[in-house]
Amino acid sequence: MLAMAGTIVIIVLLVIVIPVVVLISGGVGAALLGGVINSDNDHNSEGSELYALEYPD
């Protein structure tokens, strides 16, 4: 009976826990990458007319 419980735990991990962790870590990675790219873009375009349109004084 104990082997059956271990099998059920492994199935739950494979079906529920691992996909959720992958999706959450992908969202966190996308947010970090977007923040880095946005700050780099703001730094490179500072002084241009596009920067002035996005951040009016």
N, CA, C and O atoms as CSV, one atom per row, in Angstrom:
chain,resi,resn,atom,element,x,y,z
A,1,MET,N,N,0.815,-1.204,0.000
A,1,MET,CA,C,0.000,0.000,0.000
A,1,MET,C,C,0.858,1.267,0.000
A,1,MET,O,O,0.481,2.297,-0.558
A,2,LEU,N,N,2.014,1.158,0.638
A,2,LEU,CA,C,2.910,2.311,0.694
A,2,LEU,C,C,3.461,2.663,-0.689
A,2,LEU,O,O,3.655,3.837,-1.005
A,3,ALA,N,N,3.708,1.659,-1.497
A,3,ALA,CA,C,4.197,1.904,-2.859
A,3,ALA,C,C,3.143,2.631,-3.685
A,3,ALA,O,O,3.485,3.445,-4.544
A,4,MET,N,N,1.893,2.352,-3.441
A,4,MET,CA,C,0.813,3.031,-4.165
A,4,MET,C,C,0.756,4.508,-3.780
A,4,MET,O,O,0.505,5.358,-4.635
A,5,ALA,N,N,0.983,4.818,-2.521
A,5,ALA,CA,C,0.979,6.217,-2.080
A,5,ALA,C,C,2.136,6.979,-2.720
A,5,ALA,O,O,1.974,8.129,-3.130
A,6,GLY,N,N,3.281,6.352,-2.803
A,6,GLY,CA,C,4.420,6.997,-3.450
A,6,GLY,C,C,4.170,7.249,-4.923
A,6,GLY,O,O,4.586,8.274,-5.463
A,7,THR,N,N,3.504,6.331,-5.564
A,7,THR,CA,C,3.158,6.502,-6.980
A,7,THR,C,C,2.202,7.664,-7.164
A,7,THR,O,O,2.343,8.447,-8.104
A,8,ILE,N,N,1.237,7.779,-6.279
A,8,ILE,CA,C,0.276,8.885,-6.369
A,8,ILE,C,C,0.968,10.221,-6.138
A,8,ILE,O,O,0.667,11.199,-6.823
A,9,VAL,N,N,1.883,10.275,-5.191
A,9,VAL,CA,C,2.626,11.517,-4.935
A,9,VAL,C,C,3.440,11.912,-6.160
A,9,VAL,O,O,3.459,13.086,-6.530
A,10,ILE,N,N,4.101,10.973,-6.785
A,10,ILE,CA,C,4.899,11.276,-7.978
A,10,ILE,C,C,4.011,11.748,-9.123
A,10,ILE,O,O,4.383,12.669,-9.850
A,11,ILE,N,N,2.854,11.137,-9.292
A,11,ILE,CA,C,1.930,11.563,-10.358
A,11,ILE,C,C,1.435,12.979,-10.104
A,11,ILE,O,O,1.352,13.780,-11.035
A,12,VAL,N,N,1.107,13.298,-8.860
A,12,VAL,CA,C,0.650,14.660,-8.525
A,12,VAL,C,C,1.767,15.664,-8.793
A,12,VAL,O,O,1.514,16.745,-9.324
A,13,LEU,N,N,2.984,15.319,-8.435
A,13,LEU,CA,C,4.102,16.218,-8.708
A,13,LEU,C,C,4.281,16.456,-10.208
A,13,LEU,O,O,4.488,17.589,-10.642
A,14,LEU,N,N,4.200,15.403,-10.979
A,14,LEU,CA,C,4.416,15.533,-12.423
A,14,LEU,C,C,3.281,16.273,-13.120
A,14,LEU,O,O,3.523,17.000,-14.083
A,15,VAL,N,N,2.063,16.103,-12.655
A,15,VAL,CA,C,0.905,16.663,-13.361
A,15,VAL,C,C,0.557,18.064,-12.874
A,15,VAL,O,O,0.121,18.895,-13.670
A,16,ILE,N,N,0.738,18.345,-11.592
A,16,ILE,CA,C,0.276,19.626,-11.042
A,16,ILE,C,C,1.432,20.546,-10.666
A,16,ILE,O,O,1.469,21.689,-11.122
A,17,VAL,N,N,2.354,20.096,-9.868
A,17,VAL,CA,C,3.361,20.984,-9.281
A,17,VAL,C,C,4.373,21.458,-10.311
A,17,VAL,O,O,4.637,22.658,-10.392
A,18,ILE,N,N,4.936,20.575,-11.084
A,18,ILE,CA,C,5.993,20.963,-12.023
A,18,ILE,C,C,5.487,21.932,-13.096
A,18,ILE,O,O,6.171,22.920,-13.363
A,19,PRO,N,N,4.319,21.706,-13.733
A,19,PRO,CA,C,3.849,22.706,-14.710
A,19,PRO,C,C,3.572,24.079,-14.087
A,19,PRO,O,O,3.831,25.103,-14.719
A,20,VAL,N,N,3.057,24.113,-12.877
A,20,VAL,CA,C,2.796,25.398,-12.216
A,20,VAL,C,C,4.104,26.131,-11.951
A,20,VAL,O,O,4.192,27.339,-12.173
A,21,VAL,N,N,5.108,25.424,-11.483
A,21,VAL,CA,C,6.411,26.048,-11.219
A,21,VAL,C,C,7.026,26.564,-12.513
A,21,VAL,O,O,7.607,27.649,-12.525
A,22,VAL,N,N,6.911,25.821,-13.583
A,22,VAL,CA,C,7.464,26.258,-14.871
A,22,VAL,C,C,6.744,27.514,-15.364
A,22,VAL,O,O,7.388,28.447,-15.843
A,23,LEU,N,N,5.425,27.544,-15.253
A,23,LEU,CA,C,4.672,28.720,-15.708
A,23,LEU,C,C,4.991,29.956,-14.868
A,23,LEU,O,O,5.159,31.048,-15.412
A,24,ILE,N,N,5.073,29.793,-13.567
A,24,ILE,CA,C,5.370,30.938,-12.700
A,24,ILE,C,C,6.787,31.450,-12.947
A,24,ILE,O,O,7.006,32.658,-13.027
A,25,SER,N,N,7.742,30.539,-13.067
A,25,SER,CA,C,9.115,30.987,-13.313
A,25,SER,C,C,9.242,31.641,-14.689
A,25,SER,O,O,10.037,32.566,-14.856
A,26,GLY,N,N,8.479,31.180,-15.668
A,26,GLY,CA,C,8.481,31.836,-16.972
A,26,GLY,C,C,7.922,33.249,-16.898
A,26,GLY,O,O,8.433,34.161,-17.550
A,27,GLY,N,N,6.875,33.429,-16.104
A,27,GLY,CA,C,6.318,34.778,-15.928
A,27,GLY,C,C,7.284,35.708,-15.223
A,27,GLY,O,O,7.410,36.874,-15.597
A,28,VAL,N,N,7.967,35.207,-14.207
A,28,VAL,CA,C,8.960,36.018,-13.489
A,28,VAL,C,C,10.122,36.369,-14.418
A,28,VAL,O,O,10.592,37.507,-14.422
A,29,GLY,N,N,10.581,35.404,-15.198
A,29,GLY,CA,C,11.658,35.667,-16.149
A,29,GLY,C,C,11.262,36.689,-17.202
A,29,GLY,O,O,12.063,37.548,-17.571
A,30,ALA,N,N,10.028,36.600,-17.684
A,30,ALA,CA,C,9.554,37.568,-18.685
A,30,ALA,C,C,9.460,38.970,-18.090
A,30,ALA,O,O,9.791,39.952,-18.755
A,31,ALA,N,N,9.013,39.065,-16.845
A,31,ALA,CA,C,8.921,40.376,-16.189
A,31,ALA,C,C,10.306,40.988,-15.986
A,31,ALA,O,O,10.503,42.181,-16.221
A,32,LEU,N,N,11.261,40.173,-15.551
A,32,LEU,CA,C,12.620,40.685,-15.367
A,32,LEU,C,C,13.245,41.109,-16.692
A,32,LEU,O,O,13.870,42.166,-16.779
A,33,LEU,N,N,13.076,40.287,-17.716
A,33,LEU,CA,C,13.634,40.624,-19.023
A,33,LEU,C,C,12.971,41.884,-19.589
A,33,LEU,O,O,13.647,42.732,-20.171
A,34,GLY,N,N,11.669,42.006,-19.422
A,34,GLY,CA,C,10.979,43.212,-19.890
A,34,GLY,C,C,11.447,44.460,-19.174
A,34,GLY,O,O,11.606,45.512,-19.794
A,35,GLY,N,N,11.671,44.355,-17.873
A,35,GLY,CA,C,12.174,45.509,-17.119
A,35,GLY,C,C,13.566,45.917,-17.548
A,35,GLY,O,O,13.858,47.107,-17.667
A,36,VAL,N,N,14.427,44.941,-17.782
A,36,VAL,CA,C,15.793,45.242,-18.222
A,36,VAL,C,C,15.778,45.867,-19.607
A,36,VAL,O,O,16.477,46.851,-19.849
A,37,ILE,N,N,14.999,45.315,-20.508
A,37,ILE,CA,C,14.939,45.852,-21.872
A,37,ILE,C,C,14.329,47.257,-21.870
A,37,ILE,O,O,14.785,48.129,-22.609
A,38,ASN,N,N,13.304,47.480,-21.045
A,38,ASN,CA,C,12.675,48.802,-20.989
A,38,ASN,C,C,13.634,49.849,-20.443
A,38,ASN,O,O,13.717,50.950,-20.988
A,39,SER,N,N,14.357,49.527,-19.378
A,39,SER,CA,C,15.286,50.513,-18.821
A,39,SER,C,C,16.444,50.785,-19.781
A,39,SER,O,O,16.918,51.917,-19.882
A,40,ASP,N,N,16.898,49.748,-20.485
A,40,ASP,CA,C,17.960,49.943,-21.468
A,40,ASP,C,C,17.467,50.814,-22.617
A,40,ASP,O,O,18.200,51.673,-23.107
A,41,ASN,N,N,16.231,50.595,-23.045
A,41,ASN,CA,C,15.660,51.396,-24.127
A,41,ASN,C,C,15.496,52.847,-23.693
A,41,ASN,O,O,15.780,53.757,-24.471
A,42,ASP,N,N,15.041,53.076,-22.457
A,42,ASP,CA,C,14.907,54.442,-21.960
A,42,ASP,C,C,16.264,55.131,-21.903
A,42,ASP,O,O,16.386,56.309,-22.241
A,43,HIS,N,N,17.276,54.394,-21.477
A,43,HIS,CA,C,18.619,54.981,-21.391
A,43,HIS,C,C,19.160,55.333,-22.779
A,43,HIS,O,O,19.761,56.392,-22.961
A,44,ASN,N,N,18.948,54.452,-23.751
A,44,ASN,CA,C,19.482,54.687,-25.095
A,44,ASN,C,C,18.712,55.753,-25.860
A,44,ASN,O,O,19.284,56.418,-26.723
A,45,SER,N,N,17.430,55.930,-25.564
A,45,SER,CA,C,16.642,56.894,-26.324
A,45,SER,C,C,16.448,58.215,-25.594
A,45,SER,O,O,15.641,59.045,-26.014
A,46,GLU,N,N,17.175,58.415,-24.516
A,46,GLU,CA,C,17.043,59.670,-23.764
A,46,GLU,C,C,17.511,60.842,-24.623
A,46,GLU,O,O,18.589,60.802,-25.217
A,47,GLY,N,N,16.699,61.868,-24.678
A,47,GLY,CA,C,17.020,63.041,-25.483
A,47,GLY,C,C,16.365,63.026,-26.853
A,47,GLY,O,O,16.426,64.030,-27.563
A,48,SER,N,N,15.748,61.931,-27.246
A,48,SER,CA,C,15.095,61.874,-28.550
A,48,SER,C,C,13.643,62.320,-28.419
A,48,SER,O,O,13.124,62.467,-27.312
A,49,GLU,N,N,13.003,62.529,-29.545
A,49,GLU,CA,C,11.612,62.972,-29.514
A,49,GLU,C,C,10.670,61.879,-28.998
A,49,GLU,O,O,9.639,62.189,-28.402
A,50,LEU,N,N,11.011,60.603,-29.221
A,50,LEU,CA,C,10.173,59.519,-28.714
A,50,LEU,C,C,10.189,59.482,-27.194
A,50,LEU,O,O,9.169,59.215,-26.559
A,51,TYR,N,N,11.354,59.750,-26.615
A,51,TYR,CA,C,11.451,59.788,-25.153
A,51,TYR,C,C,10.623,60.937,-24.602
A,51,TYR,O,O,9.966,60.798,-23.570
A,52,ALA,N,N,10.655,62.066,-25.286
A,52,ALA,CA,C,9.882,63.227,-24.840
A,52,ALA,C,C,8.383,62.966,-24.954
A,52,ALA,O,O,7.610,63.466,-24.136
A,53,LEU,N,N,7.961,62.194,-25.949
A,53,LEU,CA,C,6.541,61.863,-26.072
A,53,LEU,C,C,6.091,60.912,-24.960
A,53,LEU,O,O,4.973,61.018,-24.458
A,54,GLU,N,N,6.971,59.986,-24.584
A,54,GLU,CA,C,6.571,59.012,-23.574
A,54,GLU,C,C,6.630,59.606,-22.171
A,54,GLU,O,O,5.792,59.282,-21.329
A,55,TYR,N,N,7.593,60.458,-21.912
A,55,TYR,CA,C,7.758,61.064,-20.585
A,55,TYR,C,C,7.705,62.588,-20.697
A,55,TYR,O,O,8.741,63.250,-20.639
A,56,PRO,N,N,6.507,63.145,-20.856
A,56,PRO,CA,C,6.425,64.610,-20.958
A,56,PRO,C,C,6.737,65.253,-19.601
A,56,PRO,O,O,6.452,64.668,-18.556
A,57,ASP,N,N,7.306,66.423,-19.621
A,57,ASP,CA,C,7.653,67.116,-18.372
A,57,ASP,C,C,6.457,67.757,-17.735
A,57,ASP,O,O,6.578,68.379,-16.680
